[in-house]
Amino acid sequence: MKLGVIIETKEFEKSWNAMRFAVTAKKKGHEVKVFLMGEGVEIEYLTHEKYDVAAQVKAFDELEGEILACGTCLKSRGMNGTDVCPINTII
């Protein structure tokens, strides 16, 4: 199955659950792409005692999952794409 996950929040529990879903689906053999927009472009660096989003992002990357980040959203925050979350567009 092909799955697309859009993350538009940097709230710890919500973004952690979205990435856990992506990791689990990838482990089950599904094709999964994650698109980050709005404040979601910041999740690569989110760590929390209970909801370690950055660890889930790393796990997804290690499974060769594809994460794309909205270029406009990154630029509005003075951020650049990374190897894990390269710049992309909504289209």
C-alpha positions as semicolon CSV with decimal commas, in nm:
position;residue;x (nm);y (nm);z (nm)
1;M;0,000;0,000;0,000
2;K;0,117;0,354;-0,068
3;L;0,075;0,592;0,224
4;G;0,124;0,965;0,256
5;V;0,152;1,126;0,598
6;I;0,124;1,503;0,634
7;I;0,253;1,653;0,956
8;E;0,167;2,015;1,024
9;T;0,238;2,034;1,397
10;K;0,533;2,026;1,628
11;E;0,321;1,919;1,923
12;F;0,516;1,635;2,077
13;E;0,252;1,365;2,110
14;K;0,081;1,432;1,775
15;S;0,399;1,443;1,568
16;W;0,544;1,144;1,758
17;N;0,233;0,937;1,683
18;A;0,238;1,036;1,316
19;M;0,601;0,930;1,286
20;R;0,539;0,607;1,482
21;F;0,264;0,528;1,231
22;A;0,503;0,596;0,942
23;V;0,777;0,379;1,096
24;T;0,535;0,092;1,167
25;A;0,388;0,104;0,816
26;K;0,737;0,110;0,663
27;K;0,838;-0,192;0,873
28;K;0,530;-0,376;0,741
29;G;0,653;-0,321;0,385
30;H;0,433;-0,029;0,281
31;E;0,561;0,259;0,068
32;V;0,545;0,563;0,296
33;K;0,621;0,929;0,230
34;V;0,601;1,199;0,496
35;F;0,544;1,563;0,403
36;L;0,620;1,831;0,661
37;M;0,454;2,169;0,643
38;G;0,390;2,462;0,876
39;E;0,555;2,414;1,212
40;G;0,588;2,044;1,128
41;V;0,914;2,125;0,949
42;E;1,073;2,154;1,294
43;I;1,010;1,794;1,406
44;E;1,353;1,660;1,316
45;Y;1,486;1,826;1,631
46;L;1,199;1,760;1,876
47;T;1,298;1,559;2,181
48;H;1,082;1,497;2,485
49;E;1,116;1,262;2,778
50;K;0,808;1,064;2,674
51;Y;0,757;1,160;2,306
52;D;1,097;1,155;2,135
53;V;0,997;1,268;1,788
54;A;1,356;1,303;1,669
55;A;1,416;0,933;1,745
56;Q;1,115;0,836;1,533
57;V;1,237;1,058;1,248
58;K;1,577;0,888;1,271
59;A;1,417;0,541;1,276
60;F;1,211;0,628;0,967
61;D;1,520;0,757;0,788
62;E;1,711;0,438;0,876
63;L;1,430;0,240;0,712
64;E;1,490;0,450;0,401
65;G;1,161;0,631;0,442
66;E;1,117;0,951;0,246
67;I;1,054;1,278;0,428
68;L;1,000;1,601;0,236
69;A;0,971;1,948;0,387
70;C;0,781;2,248;0,251
71;G;1,038;2,497;0,123
72;T;0,821;2,800;0,197
73;C;0,760;2,679;0,552
74;L;1,134;2,622;0,607
75;K;1,231;2,960;0,464
76;S;0,972;3,145;0,675
77;R;1,151;3,002;0,981
78;G;1,501;3,077;0,854
79;M;1,567;2,705;0,814
80;N;1,718;2,499;0,534
81;G;1,644;2,145;0,427
82;T;1,860;1,865;0,566
83;D;1,971;1,527;0,437
84;V;1,683;1,369;0,630
85;C;1,424;1,637;0,541
86;P;1,512;1,796;0,207
87;I;1,331;2,102;0,073
88;N;1,036;2,028;-0,150
89;T;0,718;2,198;-0,266
90;I;0,354;2,129;-0,204
91;I;0,299;2,054;-0,573
